[in-house]
């Protein structure tokens, strides 16, 4: 093939821009593209014949011949990697492909085509081959002008994942792609072939409806869509079948195109949406259609939020207006006719293409349909739907122009590309943009007119060396389809890319999957956070830090923090903020909760979400705006985290570096995060309370010397608390035992009695819920503990006892102490008795001495006087008088002795008068002064008779001691009642004495014993030469009335 022949294959000169060589079978160059000539300076060579080895292998003829031999022997393409010849990028290698050109009706090659491409080593360690072009010969390839619409169509059909079928006007198959063949073979069991009657592939029950669809729509120039099902291994797949007419040069339908798209997953999502409570909200708010309600005159009563997306109006701008005010003057007649004649008179949905005015005053083409729902009680209106047809109209105009320029093939492309709902772009092999559809325009914000024929990497140099860059390079160089999802920072969205390589470049489908991706990542994060929180040793701080860091990764631009309320509930304390500067966190470490304390303090105060879109202008941040500006925090939203009682546990804050208002989706996701944080915080609080409760329980059981037990009456299994081990020394597995084990440890002498109490009774018939018993229990060391056991019965709903919970208290030491106290009491009583007997003996001895030494002598002398009087008459009267005097003296002595032994009638005279009586007698015979002071005579009514006698005897005893030993000059007696105690104080200024030595005397012992008998005390305050004070205190609580 000559160079001239090659040029005739490329009338537009587009081959000249790529590196391409054509050689004969010996390797002599027949044709070189302009790009090749310029790069290798072929025009400067003097030789008329240039061999491939001179250009590619530095004159290595042997290596070149080896490659050519491989190509001609196998009649298949061969690739060779050579060193880079691009000066601007020394990392690259250039791959040359050698294709044998085989003429029609021939089995041998006539020449060899050499084409070059670039591959970067950094993409893969292996050198991956690029396009093999096995589906067609290089000769056929070059026969087609590059980028010709028909060729694009062929490539799109070949690489698309949709099913494509072309039918003639008799509905016989003209063309189908590989996907279509597999769909019909695997799903319906039909083999597609050219000339097949398409209706043979349609189910019998659908044939009639399909004929109507073709006759009434497609053959009349309309596009029709129907859904259908196709059997698969996992049930049925749902297909969206789009039938569109194909027009010839005279705008006459010359065929039918069918695009079948698998929408199974989409339908599943749709079904789930319908089932969810958010369906109608999503339907109205997120619809691409505008929706409004009017009365029968067209006056608007309701406008859906989606109208703002379509026409730019806020709902309040349209409510109350007439819908026909928005209609273009040229379209008024058809709009009113359709509204009044077809909607009101014949209520069924109608579709019209008319122009409506947006809020900018522009006229936009709309698909408008009205639905009569006046009979619906809930709606009672005309429902009007309208969707933007501007792009469709523009596309129609563009399609018509394309039909005029590219004829029928261009019409095919227009129909196909405008049926694609994803973003679609195409690059040539140098990554120059050659196609940029409307969805790509809307998603990127870049019109096609601004980017067509530009190099994509020159337009976006910051994406060089990104994953997107290498994935696209790999797809182009390996001829393998690549699919990947990437976060595009410029768009702040997750985009799913599918790149399909071809010999001329790359076709890329892409769509926004941000919501889906974020939902997946949020679910994964929630799972990981709960798993982390459940791990032993994991702290709440680490878990929350991990959670907030994960949120910030999922939602770039978000900066999260959590503040906890303190114990008073009046302050917020910093807790977590891994994405915030440490210095900033330290400055807001302690915030007072109040009505104007930034976002967090205010949210905690109001107990509601607070959104501050601009920290520099919002009054809530007036005191903190300088701080926010310093750290670049220009927006802050805060959500209070409440517990089940409605109290604030914490606040969850979202910061942004830019002024920003939250979307509805963001509000929902932030509330969800706050709820999750609430779960974590409440769990931590509950665990902390449980831990403290357990500690208190353990400390309480240890402090009270108790072993807690829980007896399952249905299984006889008993659970013992740790006190069982502490008190009795038993280490039971997991603290579990049974009734028999417990009963075996009861002392044999107590066992039968205890078994009868706990097991012999009908527990369901007890009048009380409690059982109590005292018995001896065997310790692990063989000794017995004295225990008090108390159990509480728990009944089920039917009144049957199912559990008994109780405690065993070790009272061994208590019993020992009780016995010791009893013995002490006996010993004290013995001492009192001994002292009493000693006092009685002393008293008897005193009486005997007094009778013997005094009264007996007086009476003996008197008897002598009487005897002498009998014999001596002269002195008889004198002796009788002397006898009478002695008898009177004896009587007085006996009376005095009697008074000292038997007190006057205290009941009649009272304690005060009795003490005065003692004092008056002492004053007559002694030389010291005695004073008696008492509070008032009412004191008599507050002291019992026994107490009066005790106090009287103490006064007698102490005054006798003073008379005998003190040599005092002054004595005072004070009697009073203070704070429920009777106080008796006897003081003297006598010699004093050693209290310890004197305490052993009988007299003082009597005083102390009398005081103790009335649960009182007696105290001595004396020293030799310092006088003496005796204080006796007796509780008034023992006083009895009367």
LOMARGU-864493 format. One record per residue (C-alpha): residue in one letter; x, y, z. Coordinates in steps of 0.05 Angstrom, whole numbers, plus 32768, in hexadecimal, padded with zeros to 4 digits. Example, Ala and Ser with C-alpha at 12.3 -4.5 7.8 and 13.67 -1.06 7.14 Angstrom:
2
a80F67FA6809C
s81117FEB808F
END
This chain:
1042
x800080008000
x801C80447FEC
x801E80848014
x7FEC80A27FE4
x7FBD80697FF3
x7FC48077803E
x7FB580C08035
x7F7680B1800F
x7F60808A804D
x7F6A80C88077
x7F4881028052
x7F46812D8091
x7F90812480A1
x7F82810C80E7
x7FB380D180E2
x7FEB810380D9
x7FE681178122
x7FF980D3813F
x803A80AC813D
x802E807B8103
x805A805780D1
x804A80288096
x80807FFA807C
x80867FC28049
x80947F7B805E
x80DF7F898060
x80D77FC5808F
x80E17FFC805D
x80B680388070
x807E8046803D
x8058807C8064
x806580A580A2
x803580D480C5
x8047811D80CB
x805181158117
x808280DC810A
x80A8810180D6
x80B1813E8102
x80C48115813F
x80F880EA811C
x810E812080EB
x810180F280AF
x80FC812D8080
x8146813D808B
x815E80F88076
x817E80F48032
x816D80AB8025
x812D809E7FFE
x8123805D8022
x8122805B806E
x811F801B8095
x80F7801480D5
x8135800180FC
x8153804580ED
x811980678110
x810880378148
x8145800C8159
x81828037814C
x81928010810C
x818C7FCD812F
x81757FA980F0
x81787F648110
x81487F778147
x81197F998116
x81197F5C80E7
x81097F2F8123
x80CC7F588134
x80B47F5A80EB
x80BD7F0E80E7
x80927F048124
x805B7F308107
x805C7F0D80C3
x80617EC680DF
x80267ECE810F
x7FFE7F0380E9
x7FF07F23812D
x80037F65814B
x80437F6B8172
x80567FA181A4
x809B7FBA81B8
x80AE7FEA81F0
x80E3801D81DE
x810680528207
x80E28094820F
x80EB80C781D9
x80C080FD81FA
x80F1812F8216
x80BF814C8246
x80B4810B826A
x80EF80DD8273
x80C680AB829D
x809D80938261
x80A8805B8230
x8089805881EB
x8069801A81D2
x8068800B8187
x80347FDB816B
x80417FB6812A
x80027F9F8105
x80027F7380C6
x7FD57F928090
x7FB07F59806D
x7F897F6C802E
x7F437F518021
x7F417F0B8002
x7F8A7EFF8017
x7FAB7ED5804C
x7FEE7EFA804E
x80027F3F8063
x80127F758030
x80327FA78060
x803C7FB780A9
x801C7FF080D1
x8043800D810C
x801E80378140
x803A80548181
x801C806381C6
x80368077820B
x80358050824C
x80508066828F
x8079803582B7
x805B804E82F8
x8017803282E6
x802E7FEA82EA
x806D7FC182F0
x80577F9982B3
x80577FB7826E
x800F7FAF8259
x7FFD7FAB8210
x7FCE7FDE81F4
x7F997FD381C0
x7F9E7F928199
x7F6A7FA48164
x7F597F5C8158
x7F137F6C8143
x7F287F8E8103
x7F657F9780D8
x7F8F7FD580DA
x7F7E7FE18091
x7F347FE480A3
x7F44801180DD
x7F69804480B4
x7F338041807F
x7F06806580B2
x7F1480AD80C1
x7F2680B5810A
x7EEE80D18136
x7EBA80C680FF
x7E7580C38120
x7E65807E8104
x7EA580648121
x7E9580828165
x7E5180608161
x7E72801E8153
x7EA28025818E
x7E6B803B81BE
x7E3F800081AA
x7E797FD081B0
x7E917FE781F5
x7E4F7FFA8215
x7E317FD1824D
x7DEB7FDF8231
x7DC67FB381FE
x7DC17FD281B8
x7D967FB8817F
x7D857FD9813C
x7D467FC48117
x7D2D7FD580D1
x7CE67FEE80C5
x7CCE7FA580C1
x7CE97F9C8107
x7D1F7F6C80F1
x7D637F6C8112
x7D987F9480EB
x7DCE7F9B8121
x7DDA7F878169
x7E167F8D8198
x7E367F5781C2
x7E107F6A8201
x7DCE7F6281DC
x7DE27F1D81C3
x7DF37F06820B
x7DB37F258227
x7D857F0081F7
x7DAC7EBF81F8
x7DB27EBA8244
x7D707EDB8256
x7D3E7EC58221
x7D627E8C81FE
x7D617EB081BB
x7D9D7EB6818C
x7D9E7EFA816A
x7DB17EFD8121
x7DA77F2E80E8
x7D627F2780C8
x7D427F0A8108
x7CF97F208112
x7CFF7F478152
x7CB97F318169
x7CD27EE9816E
x7CFA7F0081AB
x7CBD7F2081CD
x7C8F7EFA81FC
x7C4B7EEA81E0
x7C257F128215
x7C4E7F508204
x7C4D7F4E81B8
x7C0C7F7581B0
x7C227FAE81DE
x7C657FB181BB
x7C437FB78176
x7C1A7FF18190
x7C58801181AC
x7C7B800D8168
x7C3E80238140
x7C26805B816D
x7C6880788184
x7CA980618166
x7C938061811D
x7C7480A5812A
x7CB780C0813E
x7CB280BB818A
x7CE0809A81BC
x7CBF806581E7
x7CD680458228
x7CBD80048247
x7CD97FD8827E
x7CDF7F8D827A
x7CFD7F52829F
x7D327F228288
x7D407EE082AC
x7D857EDA82CE
x7DA97EAB82FD
x7D947ED78339
x7D4B7EDF8324
x7D357F1482F4
x7D5A7F5182DC
x7D317F9082CC
x7D407FB38289
x7D2D7FF88272
x7D207FF18227
x7D25803281FF
x7D0A802E81B7
x7D1C806A818B
x7D1080798142
x7D4A807F8110
x7D3E80B280DA
x7D5A80B68094
x7D7080F58070
x7D2781078063
x7D13810080AC
x7CED80C0809D
x7CF2808780CF
x7D20805480AF
x7D2D802780EB
x7D26801D8135
x7D5C801D816B
x7D567FF881AD
x7D80800781EA
x7D757FD88225
x7D927FEE8268
x7D967FC282A6
x7D717FEB82DC
x7D697FB2830F
x7D917FD48345
x7D7080168336
x7D2B7FF7833D
x7D407FD6837F
x7D55801A8399
x7D1480378380
x7CEC800183A4
x7D12800D83E4
x7D06805883DD
x7CBC804D83D3
x7CBA80238412
x7CDF8056843B
x7CBD808E8460
x7CE880BF843A
x7CCB80AB83F7
x7C9A80E383ED
x7CC981178409
x7CFF80FF83D9
x7CCD80FC83A1
x7CB7814483AA
x7CF6816683C4
x7D2B8143839A
x7D028139835B
x7D1E8155831B
x7CD78168830A
x7CB581A78323
x7C7281998345
x7C3B81C98357
x7BF081C68369
x7BBC81F5834C
x7B7181FF834F
x7B4581F98311
x7B58824082FC
x7BA2823282FF
x7BB08258833F
x7BEC82398362
x7BE0822083A9
x7C1E81F583B5
x7C6581F48398
x7C9781BB83A5
x7CDF81CE83B8
x7CF781AD8377
x7CDA81E78350
x7D16820F8365
x7D4381DD8341
x7D1981E28301
x7D05822B82FD
x7D2C824D8335
x7CF08266835B
x7CE6825E83A6
x7CA2823F83B5
x7C8B828083D6
x7C9882A58394
x7C63827B836F
x7C2D826C83A2
x7BEF82968393
x7C0382A5834B
x7BE28288830C
x7C0A825182EA
x7BFB826F82A5
x7C2482AD82B8
x7C62828282AF
x7C4F82698269
x7C6E8286822A
x7C3B82B18203
x7C42828481C6
x7C31824781F1
x7BF782658217
x7BC1824981E9
x7BDA820181EC
x7BE682058237
x7BA082208247
x7B7F81F18216
x7BA281B68234
x7B9381CD827A
x7B4981DD8271
x7B3281AF8239
x7B5A81708245
x7B6781738290
x7B26818E82AC
x7AF781708278
x7B1B812E826E
x7B47812382AC
x7B8380FB8298
x7BCE810B8296
x7BE481348259
x7C2A81478242
x7C3C81898220
x7C7E81A8820C
x7C7981F2821B
x7CA6822A8232
x7CA58244827A
x7CC982818296
x7CFD827782CD
x7D0F82A88304
x7D4482C782D6
x7D1082D782A1
x7D2982A18272
x7CF98275824B
x7D08822B8256
x7CE981F18231
x7CC281C58260
x7C9D8183825C
x7C5C81948281
x7C2781628296
x7BE9816D82C0
x7BC4813A82E9
x7B7D81458303
x7B798132834D
x7B3C815B835F
x7B18811D8376
x7B51810B83A6
x7B3C812683EA
x7B84812E8401
x7B9B815483C3
x7B5C817483A5
x7B8681988370
x7BA28195832B
x7BE9817A8330
x7C19819782FD
x7C5D817782EF
x7C92819982C5
x7CD9818482B3
x7D1081A9828F
x7D1481988244
x7D4681CE8234
x7D80819D822B
x7D53816E8205
x7D3D81A581D7
x7D8581BB81CD
x7D98817381C2
x7D60816C818F
x7D7981A9816A
x7DC0818E816E
x7DA9814A8157
x7D858167811B
x7DC4818E8108
x7DEC814F8111
x7DBC812980E5
x7DC6815C80AE
x7E12815880B5
x7E1E810F80C5
x7DDD80F380A8
x7DC280B380C3
x7DFF809D80EC
x7E0180E08110
x7DB880D58120
x7DCA80938141
x7DFE80B5816D
x7DD080ED8182
x7D9980BC8197
x7DC9808F81BC
x7DF280C481E0
x7DB380EA81F6
x7D9780AA8213
x7DD380A48241
x7DC480BD8288
x7E0C80BA82A1
x7E4380EB8294
x7E6680D98253
x7EA880F48238
x7ED880DC8203
x7F2380E981FA
x7F5180DA81C0
x7F9180B681CE
x7FB380F781E1
x7F7B81048213
x7F5D813D81EC
x7F13814481FB
x7EE8813281BF
x7EA5812881E1
x7E8681478220
x7E3C8139822A
x7E088161824F
x7E0C8138828F
x7E5881458290
x7E49818F8288
x7E18818F82C2
x7E44816782F0
x7E85818D82E3
x7E6881D182D4
x7E9281D58295
x7E6D81E08253
x7E8381B3821A
x7E9581F081F0
x7ECB82028222
x7EEE81BF8225
x7EE6819C81E2
x7F29819081BE
x7F4F81A381FE
x7F7F81738220
x7F5E815B825F
x7FA0815A8287
x7FB281A0826F
x7F6E81B88287
x7F76819282C9
x7FC1818C82D6
x7FB7817E8320
x7F99813A830E
x7FD9812282ED
x7FF680E98316
x7FB280DF8338
x7F8E809D8338
x7F6080B68302
x7F9C80C682D6
x7FBB808182DD
x7F79805C82D7
x7F6A807F8295
x7FB18073827D
x7FAB8029828F
x7F698022826B
x7F848043822C
x7FC5801D822B
x7FAC7FD88241
x7F6B7FDA8218
x7F497FC28257
x7F0B7FE18275
x7F16800082BA
x7EE2801182EF
x7EF38039832D
x7ED5806B835D
x7EFC80AA836F
x7EF080E7839A
x7EF78123836D
x7F0D815E8398
x7EFB81928365
x7EB3817A8365
x7EB4816383AE
x7E9081248396
x7E9C80D98390
x7E9A80C88346
x7E9580818329
x7EBC807B82E8
x7EB9804682B2
x7EED804E827C
x7EE88028823A
x7F26802A820D
x7F25802981C1
x7F59802F818A
x7F4C807A8185
x7F45808D81CE
x7F1C8083820C
x7ED18086821B
x7EC080958263
x7E7E808F8287
x7E7980AF82CC
x7E4480BF82FF
x7E3E80DF8343
x7E3B80A98379
x7E4B80D783B4
x7E0C80C683DC
x7E14807B83D1
x7E5E807D83E1
x7E5580A78420
x7E1D80798438
x7E4A803D842F
x7E84805E8452
x7E578076848B
x7E3C802F8496
x7E8380148497
x7E9A804A84C7
x7E5F803D84F6
x7E6F7FF284F6
x7EB87FFF8505
x7EA98031853C
x7E7980018560
x7EAB7FC98559
x7EE27FF58575
x7EB6800C85AF
x7EA67FC485C0
x7EEF7FB085C6
x7F0C7FA6860B
x7F3B7FDF861D
x7F20800F85EA
x7F1280548607
x7ED9808185F5
x7F0B80B885E2
x7F2F808B85AF
x7EEC80748593
x7ED180BA8589
x7F1380D3856C
x7F108099853A
x7EC780A8852A
x7ED380F3851D
x7F1180E584F3
x7EE880B484C9
x7EB080E884BF
x7EE3811B84A7
x7EFE80EA8474
x7EB980D98459
x7EA481228455
x7EE0814C8440
x7EDD8192845B
x7EBA817D849C
x7EE1818884DD
x7EBF81678519
x7EC3816F8564
x7E9F815785A3
x7E98817D85E5
x7E7D815A8623
x7E54817B865A
x7E74817E869F
x7E54816286DE
x7E3181A486EC
x7E1281A586A6
x7E2681EE869F
x7E6781E78677
x7E7F81C38639
x7EC381A1863E
x7EED818F8601
x7EEE814585F2
x7F00813785AA
x7F14815E856C
x7F4A81388546
x7F4381668509
x7F4681A8852F
x7F8781CC8543
x7F9B81BA858A
x7FA48203859B
x7F5C82128587
x7F4181D785B0
x7F6881F085ED
x7F49823585E6
x7F02821785E5
x7F1081E18618
x7EDE81FC864A
x7EA0821F862F
x7E68823D8659
x7E258226863F
x7DFA8262862D
x7DCC828285FA
x7E0482A385D1
x7E41827785DA
x7E5582648593
x7E3382288573
x7E4081F385A9
x7E31821C85E7
x7DF1823585C7
x7DDC81F085AE
x7DE581D385F4
x7DBD820D8611
x7D84820885DF
x7D8681BC85DA
x7D7E81C2858F
x7DAB81C38551
x7DCD82068545
x7DE6821884FF
x7E17825184F7
x7E27825A84AD
x7E57829484B8
x7E7D829A84F9
x7E9382E084E8
x7E4D82FE84E3
x7E2182D38510
x7E1482F38554
x7E1D82B08577
x7E6782B48566
x7E7082FD8576
x7EA082ED85AF
x7EC582B68589
x7EC882D08541
x7F1082E78548
x7F2382A28561
x7EFD82818527
x7F1E82AF84F4
x7F63829F8510
x7F5982558505
x7F32825B84C4
x7EF0824084DF
x7EB9826584B9
x7E7C823884C5
x7E68820E8501
x7E2A81E3850B
x7E1E81C2854E
x7DEE818B8564
x7DDF817F85AF
x7DE3813685C4
x7DAC812785F6
x7DA280EB8623
x7D6080C7862C
x7D4D80F98663
x7D5781348634
x7D96814C8656
x7DD28163862C
x7E0B8131862C
x7E36815385F8
x7E37817C85B8
x7E4D81658573
x7E69819D8549
x7E7981A184FE
x7EA981D884E7
x7EB781EF84A0
x7EEF821B8486
x7EBC823D8458
x7E7A82608464
x7E478228845C
x7DFF8215846A
x7DEC81CC8473
x7DC281A78440
x7D88817B8455
x7DB3813D844A
x7DEA815B8475
x7DB9816B84AD
x7DA0812384AC
x7DE6810484AC
x7DFF813284E3
x7DC28121850E
x7DD180D78501
x7E1A80E18518
x7E0281068556
x7DD380CC8567
x7E0C809B8560
x7E3880C5858D
x7DFE80C785BE
x7DFC807B85BF
x7E47807885CC
x7E4380AC8604
x7E06808E8626
x7E27804A8623
x7E6580668644
x7E3A80888679
x7E1380488685
x7E538020868B
x7E71805386BA
x7E32805186E6
x7E33800586E4
x7E7D800486F7
x7E7180348732
x7E34800C8747
x7E5B7FCB8745
x7E937FEB876D
x7E62800587A1
x7E417FC187A3
x7E847F9E87AD
x7E9B7FD087E1
x7E587FCB8804
x7E587F808807
x7EA07F808821
x7E907FB68854
x7E517F92886D
x7E727F4D886F
x7E3D7F318841
x7E3B7EFD880A
x7E067F0C87D6
x7DE37ED187B4
x7DAF7EC5877E
x7D8B7E82877E
x7D667E6B873F
x7D2E7E41875C
x7D207E208719
x7D677E038711
x7D7E7E05875A
x7DBC7E298742
x7DD77E5F8770
x7E047E99875B
x7E327EB38792
x7E517EF88794
x7E9A7F0487A3
x7E897F0A87ED
x7E7F7EBE87EF
x7EC97EB687E0
x7EDF7EED880F
x7EB47ED5884A
x7EB97E8A8843
x7EF57E7E8816
x7ED27E5787DF
x7EE77E628796
x7EAC7E4A876D
x7EB07E488720
x7E907E898707
x7E737E91874D
x7E407E598741
x7E2A7E21876E
x7DE97DFD8780
x7DBB7DF287BB
x7DDA7DB087CF
x7E1F7DCE87D4
x7E047E0787FF
x7DDD7DD9882D
x7E197DAC8835
x7E3F7DE78853
x7E097DF48888
x7E1B7DD988CD
x7DFE7D9388D8
x7DD97DAB8916
x7DB87DE388ED
x7DAF7DBF88AA
x7D6B7D9F88B4
x7D4D7DDF88D0
x7D6A7E0A8897
x7D567DD98860
x7D0F7DDB887B
x7D0F7E27887A
x7D297E2F8833
x7D147DF1880F
x7CDE7DD08838
x7CAD7E0A8833
x7C7E7E1887F9
x7C9E7E5987E4
x7C627E6E87BA
x7C357E6C87F8
x7C607E968827
x7C3F7ED38845
x7C7F7EFA883F
x7CB27F028807
x7CEC7EFC8836
x7D0D7EC0885A
x7D3F7ECA8892
x7D697E9888B9
x7DA67E9488E6
x7DD57E5988E2
x7E1D7E4288E0
x7E407E3D889C
x7E807E15888D
x7EBC7E3D8876
x7EF07E1F8845
x7F227E1A8880
x7EF27DEC88A6
x7EDA7E2088D9
x7E927E3788DE
x7E787E7D88D6
x7E397E9588F9
x7E0E7EB488C2
x7DCC7ED788BA
x7DAC7EC78877
x7D747EF08859
x7D537EE08816
x7D207F0687EB
x7CF17EE087BD
x7CE37EF58774
x7CA47EDD8752
x7C917ED78708
x7C527EF486EA
x7C2B7EB686FF
x7C3F7EBD8748
x7C727E84874A
x7CB37E8E876E
x7CEC7E8A873B
x7D267EAB875F
x7D3F7EBB87A4
x7D727EF287AE
x7D947EFD87F0
x7DD27F06881A
x7DF87EE18850
x7E167F0C8886
x7E4E7EF288B1
x7E3C7F0288F9
x7E727ED78919
x7E977F138935
x7E557F338949
x7E437EF58970
x7E877EF58992
x7E807F3E89A3
x7E397F3389BC
x7E527EFC89EB
x7E8B7F298A02
x7E5B7F628A10
x7E2E7F338A37
x7E687F1B8A60
x7E7E7F638A6D
x7E387F738A83
x7E387F388AB2
x7E7C7F4D8ACE
x7E637F948AD8
x7E257F7B8AFA
x7E507F508B27
x7E797F8D8B3A
x7E3B7FB58B49
x7E207F7C8B74
x7E637F768B98
x7E667FC08BA3
x7E1E7FC08BBD
x7E2C7F868BEC
x7E6C7FA98C03
x7E467FE98C10
x7E127FC28C36
x7E477F9E8C5F
x7E6A7FE18C6D
x7E287FFF8C80
x7E187FC58CAE
x7E5D7FCB8CCD
x7E5380168CD8
x7E0E80088CF6
x7E2B7FD28D23
x7E647FFF8D38
x7E3580398D45
x7E06800C8D6D
x7E407FED8D93
x7E6D80288D9F
x7E39805E8DAA
x7DF180498DB5
x7E0580098DD9
x7E3280308E09
x7DFA80638E15
x7DC8802D8E23
x7DFA80078E4F
x7E0780468E77
x7DBC80538E7D
x7DB1800C8E95
x7DE780188ECB
x7DC480588EE0
x7D8280338EE7
x7DA27FFC8F10
x7DC2802F8F3F
x7D8080548F45
x7D6080158F61
x7D9280118F99
x7DA1805A8FA8
x7D62807D8FBB
x7D8680BE8FC8
x7DA080C38F81
x7D6680A08F60
x7D4880DC8F3F
x7D8B80F58F27
x7D9B80B18F0A
x7D5780AB8EEA
x7D5F80EF8ECB
x7DA480DC8EB1
x7D86809B8E96
x7D4E80C18E74
x7D8080F18E55
x7DAA80B78E3B
x7D6C80958E1F
x7D5980D48DFA
x7DA080DA8DDF
x7D9E80928DC8
x7D5C809F8DA6
x7D7A80DA8D80
x7DB780B18D6C
x7D8B80798D53
x7D6180AD8D2D
x7DA080CA8D0D
x7DB980858CFB
x7D7580768CDD
x7D7580B68CB5
x7DB980A58C99
x7DA180608C84
x7D5B806E8C6E
x7D5180B08C48
x7D1580DB8C54
x7CDA80CD8C28
x7CF680E78BE5
x7CB280DD8BC6
x7C93810C8BFA
x7CCB813E8C07
x7CEF813B8BC4
x7D3981388BB4
x7D4681828BC0
x7D2881848C06
x7D4B81438C18
x7D8F81618C04
x7D7E81A08C2B
x7D6E81748C68
x7DB381538C64
x7DD581978C5C
x7DB181B58C99
x7DC9817D8CC7
x7E1081848CAF
x7E0E81CF8CBA
x7DFC81C38D03
x7E3881978D12
x7E6D81AD8CDF
x7E9581EC8CD7
x7E9681F18C8A
x7E6582158C5C
x7E3681EE8C2D
x7E12820D8BF1
x7DDC81E88BC9
x7DC782038B84
x7D9281E58B58
x7D7081FF8B18
x7D2882018B31
x7CF581D68B56
x7CDA81BA8B14
x7D17818F8B12
x7CF481608B42
x7CC1814C8B0D
x7CF8813A8ADB
x7D1D81078B08
x7D0480C18B18
x7CFF80A88B60
x7D3880778B55
x7D6480AE8B39
x7D5380DB8B75
x7D6880A48BA5
x7DA980998B7F
x7DB980E38B7E
x7DA880EA8BC9
x7DD680B08BDB
x7E0E80CE8BB1
x7E0681118BD5
x7E0780ED8C19
x7E4480C48C06
x7E6D80FE8BEB
x7E5B812C8C27
x7E7180F58C57
x7EB380EF8C30
x7EBC813B8C36
x7EAD813B8C81
x7EDE81028C8E
x7F1881138C60
x7F1581588C3E
x7F1D818C8C76
x7EF781B98C47
x7EDD81FF8C58
x7EAC82058C1D
x7E8181D18BFB
x7E5081DD8BC0
x7E1B81B08BA3
x7DFC81BE8B5D
x7DC181988B40
x7DA781A58AF8
x7D8C81868AB8
x7DAE819A8A76
x7DA5817D8A30
x7D8081408A4A
x7DB2812F8A81
x7DAD81378ACD
x7DED81578AE9
x7E0381548B33
x7E4381798B44
x7E6181778B8C
x7E9E81A28B97
x7ECA81B18BD4
x7F0A81D98BE2
x7F2781A48C0F
x7F67817B8C0F
x7F5A81568BCD
x7F7781118BC1
x7F9380E18B8D
x7F5680CC8B65
x7F73808A8B4D
x7F8380728B93
x7F43808C8BB1
x7F1A806C8B78
x7F2780298B98
x7F02803D8BD7
x7EBC80228BE5
x7E9B80668BEB
x7EB180808BA7
x7EA4803C8B87
x7E5D80418BA0
x7E5580858B7F
x7E70806C8B3C
x7E46802D8B3E
x7E0780538B4E
x7E1480818B12
x7E2280478AE2
x7DE380248AFA
x7DBC805D8ADB
x7DE7805B8A9B
x7E0A809A8AB3
x7E5180AF8AC4
x7E7780C98B00
x7EB680F28AF9
x7EE9810A8B2E
x7F1381478B25
x7F44814B8B60
x7F8D814F8B73
x7FAE81538BB7
x7FA781998BD3
x7F7781AE8B9B
x7F33819C8BB7
x7F03816C8B94
x7ECB816E8B60
x7E9B81348B55
x7E6F81388B16
x7E3781058B0D
x7E1081048ACC
x7DD280D88AC1
x7DA980D68A80
x7D6680F78A85
x7D4C80C38A53
x7D4180938A8D
x7D1080C48AAF
x7CCA80AB8AB8
x7C8E80D78AC6
x7C7080D68B0D
END
